[in-house]
Amino acid sequence: MKIDWDRRTCARKGHVTYAPDESALRERLHAHTAHGDVWRCLRCGDFALGEPHGTGAASNAPLVPRGKVLRDLFILRFLAIERAVRGVFIVLVAVAVWKFSNSQDAVRRLFHEYLDVFRPVFRHFHYDLDHSPVVGSIQKAFGYKHSTLLLVAVLLVAYALIELVEAVGLWYAKRWAEYLTVVATAAFLPLEIWELTEQISWLKIATLVLNVLAVLYIALAKRLFGLRGGRRAFEEERHSASLLEVEESAGATV
C-alpha cells in the first residue's frame, strides 16, 4: 500500500498555506467558496478554509517538505530514535563498568557465590556453567586492571556521545549529522564484522545489516560525498518538490 506522506503529515500537523504577491500565482492557489476563501496547502495541495498562514513574494515562501522529502525525513527520524536508544544503553553500560571497576573484589565474590548456588541446577539440565562462554567472559573481566576498566568506561561514554549527537542531528535533518552518521557507522563496520567471526548471534547480524543499510541509504538519498550530483543536486531536488515551484513551472508553460 502506497503511503501518502503529504496528507499523512497534514493530518497530524495541519495544512501550510501561503498567499504570494504575484497575481497569476496567487489565483492558482486561491479560490472562493460559499463558506469563505480557501488556499491550497503547500504540502498536500488540498484547499484549506481560512486566511493563509503567510503572505509575500513567492521567493520568500516557506520551503515545505513534501513527497519523497517527507519519506526521507521519516526514515531519518527512525534512525535518530535507534541512535538515541543505543546511546542511552551504552551510557548505562559505561556506568556499570565504572561501578564495577570501583568494587571489583566484592562483585567477584558475589558472582562466585551465586555461581556455586546455580551450578547444580544447571548441571541437572546438562549445562556446564564452568565451560560457558558467558561465564568465561565475566571471569576474564575480573582480571582487568582498574585503569583498564576506567579507560573502557571513558571510551564507552565517548561512543555514546557520538550516538546521541547523531540522534539529535538526524532528528532535525542536519546535513552535518548525515555525514557524521555515515562516517562513524562505516568506521565501526569492520569491528562488527570481526565480532561475527568470534561469535554469531541474530542481534549482531541484525545490527550489522541495519548499519550497512543506513550508510548506503543516507549516502545515496542525501547525495553525500558528491554522489548523484552532490549537494547542488540535493538542493535542486528539495526545491523542485515545493508546491510553489511546481505551480510556477506550470504557469510558465501555459
C-alpha positions in Angstrom: 0.0 0.0 0.0 1.4 3.4 -1.0 1.7 5.9 1.8 0.6 9.5 1.1 3.3 11.2 3.1 1.9 14.7 2.4 -1.7 14.1 3.6 -0.4 11.9 6.5 1.7 14.8 7.7 -1.0 17.4 7.2 -3.5 15.3 9.2 -1.0 15.3 12.0 0.4 18.8 11.9 -2.2 20.8 9.9 -2.0 22.5 6.5 0.5 25.1 5.4 -0.9 27.9 3.2 0.7 30.9 1.7 -0.5 33.9 -0.4 2.1 35.0 -2.9 2.2 38.6 -4.1 2.4 37.5 -7.8 -1.2 37.8 -9.0 -1.1 34.9 -11.5 0.3 32.5 -9.0 -2.0 33.8 -6.3 -5.0 32.9 -8.4 -3.8 29.4 -8.8 -3.5 28.9 -5.1 -6.7 30.7 -4.1 -10.5 30.1 -4.6 -13.8 31.4 -3.3 -16.4 29.1 -1.8 -19.8 29.6 -0.1 -18.0 29.1 3.2 -15.3 31.6 2.5 -11.8 31.9 0.9 -9.7 28.7 0.6 -6.0 28.4 -0.1 -4.0 25.4 -1.4 -1.8 23.7 1.1 1.9 23.9 0.1 2.4 20.4 1.4 -0.6 18.2 0.2 -2.2 20.5 -2.4 -5.6 20.4 -0.9 -7.6 23.6 -0.3 -7.9 24.7 3.3 -10.5 27.1 4.6 -9.4 30.3 6.3 -6.7 33.0 6.0 -3.3 32.0 4.6 -0.6 31.4 7.2 1.8 33.7 5.4 2.0 36.2 2.5 4.7 37.9 0.4 6.8 37.2 -2.6 6.9 33.6 -3.8 10.6 33.5 -3.3 10.0 34.1 0.4 7.5 31.3 0.8 8.5 28.6 3.3 10.1 25.5 1.8 7.7 22.9 3.0 9.0 19.3 2.8 6.7 17.1 0.7 6.6 13.7 -1.1 9.9 11.9 -1.1 11.5 14.5 1.2 8.9 13.7 3.9 9.6 10.0 3.4 13.3 10.6 3.8 12.7 12.7 7.0 10.6 9.8 8.5 13.4 7.3 7.9 16.0 9.7 9.3 13.9 10.1 12.5 13.6 6.4 12.8 17.4 6.2 12.7 17.6 9.0 15.2 15.4 7.1 17.7 17.5 4.0 17.1 20.7 6.0 17.8 19.2 7.7 20.9 18.2 4.3 22.4 21.6 2.8 21.6 23.4 5.9 23.1 21.4 5.7 26.4 22.1 1.9 26.6 25.8 2.5 26.1 25.8 5.2 28.8 24.2 2.7 31.2 26.9 0.1 30.3 29.6 2.7 30.9 28.2 3.5 34.3 28.1 -0.3 35.1 31.7 -0.7 34.1 32.8 2.3 36.2 31.0 1.0 39.3 32.4 -2.5 38.7 35.9 -1.0 38.5 35.5 0.5 41.9 34.2 -2.6 43.6 35.8 -5.4 41.6 36.6 -7.7 44.5 33.2 -7.5 46.1 31.5 -8.2 42.7 33.9 -11.2 42.1 33.0 -12.7 45.5 29.3 -12.2 44.9 29.5 -13.7 41.4 31.2 -16.8 42.6 28.8 -17.3 45.5 25.9 -17.2 43.0 27.8 -19.4 40.6 28.2 -22.1 43.3 24.4 -21.9 44.0 23.3 -22.2 40.4 25.9 -24.8 39.3 24.0 -27.9 40.5 20.8 -26.5 39.0 22.3 -26.0 35.5 24.1 -29.4 35.8 20.7 -31.0 36.2 19.8 -29.7 32.7 23.1 -30.9 31.4 24.7 -27.4 31.1 28.2 -26.9 32.4 28.5 -23.3 33.7 32.3 -23.7 34.1 32.6 -24.0 30.3 30.0 -21.4 29.5 31.3 -18.6 27.1 29.3 -16.0 29.1 30.7 -17.1 32.4 34.2 -17.2 30.9 33.9 -13.7 29.6 32.7 -12.4 33.0 35.6 -14.2 34.8 38.0 -12.8 32.2 36.7 -9.3 33.0 37.6 -9.8 36.7 41.3 -9.9 35.7 41.3 -6.5 34.1 43.1 -3.7 35.9 41.2 -0.8 37.4 42.8 1.6 35.0 41.8 -0.5 32.0 38.2 -0.6 33.1 38.2 3.1 33.6 39.5 3.6 30.1 36.8 1.3 28.7 34.2 3.3 30.6 35.5 6.6 29.1 35.6 5.1 25.6 32.0 3.9 26.0 30.9 7.4 27.1 32.6 8.9 24.1 30.9 6.4 21.8 27.6 7.1 23.4 28.0 10.9 22.9 28.6 10.3 19.2 25.4 8.3 19.0 23.4 10.9 20.9 24.8 13.8 18.7 23.9 11.8 15.6 20.4 11.2 17.0 19.8 15.0 17.6 21.2 15.9 14.2 19.3 13.3 12.3 16.0 14.2 14.0 16.4 17.8 12.7 17.7 16.5 9.3 21.1 18.4 9.6 23.5 17.6 6.8 26.5 17.5 9.1 24.7 14.8 11.1 24.2 12.8 8.0 27.9 13.0 7.2 28.8 12.1 10.8 26.4 9.1 10.8 27.8 7.7 7.6 31.5 8.2 8.6 31.0 7.0 12.2 28.8 4.0 11.3 31.1 2.9 8.5 34.2 3.2 10.8 32.7 0.6 13.2 31.5 -1.9 10.4 34.9 -3.8 10.4 34.6 -4.2 14.2 31.1 -5.6 13.9 32.2 -8.0 11.1 35.1 -9.2 13.3 32.7 -9.8 16.2 30.6 -12.0 14.0 33.7 -14.1 13.3 34.1 -14.6 17.0 30.5 -15.4 17.8 27.4 -15.3 15.6 24.1 -14.0 17.0 20.9 -12.8 15.4 21.3 -9.5 17.2 24.8 -8.9 15.8 23.6 -9.8 12.3 20.6 -7.5 12.6 22.7 -4.6 13.8 25.3 -5.1 11.0 22.6 -5.2 8.4 20.8 -2.1 9.8 24.1 -0.2 9.9 25.0 -1.2 6.3 21.6 -0.2 5.0 21.8 3.1 7.0 25.1 4.0 5.4 24.0 3.2 1.9 20.6 4.9 2.2 21.9 8.2 3.7 24.9 8.5 1.4 22.8 7.9 -1.7 19.5 9.5 -0.8 21.2 12.6 0.6 23.8 12.7 -2.2 26.7 12.9 0.2 30.4 12.9 -0.8 29.4 14.1 -4.3 27.2 11.1 -5.0 24.4 11.5 -7.5 25.3 15.2 -8.2 26.2 16.1 -4.6 24.8 19.0 -2.6 23.7 21.1 -5.6 21.6 18.3 -6.9 20.2 17.6 -3.4 19.1 21.3 -3.0 17.6 21.4 -6.5 15.6 18.2 -5.6 14.3 19.8 -2.4 13.2 23.0 -4.2 11.6 21.1 -7.1 9.4 19.3 -4.6 7.9 22.5 -3.4 4.3 23.1 -4.5 5.1 26.8 -5.3 7.9 25.6 -7.6 5.5 23.2 -9.4 2.9 26.0 -9.7 5.4 28.5 -11.1 6.7 26.0 -13.6 3.2 25.1 -14.7 2.4 28.8 -15.1 5.5 29.4 -17.2 4.5 26.7 -19.6 0.9 27.9 -20.2 
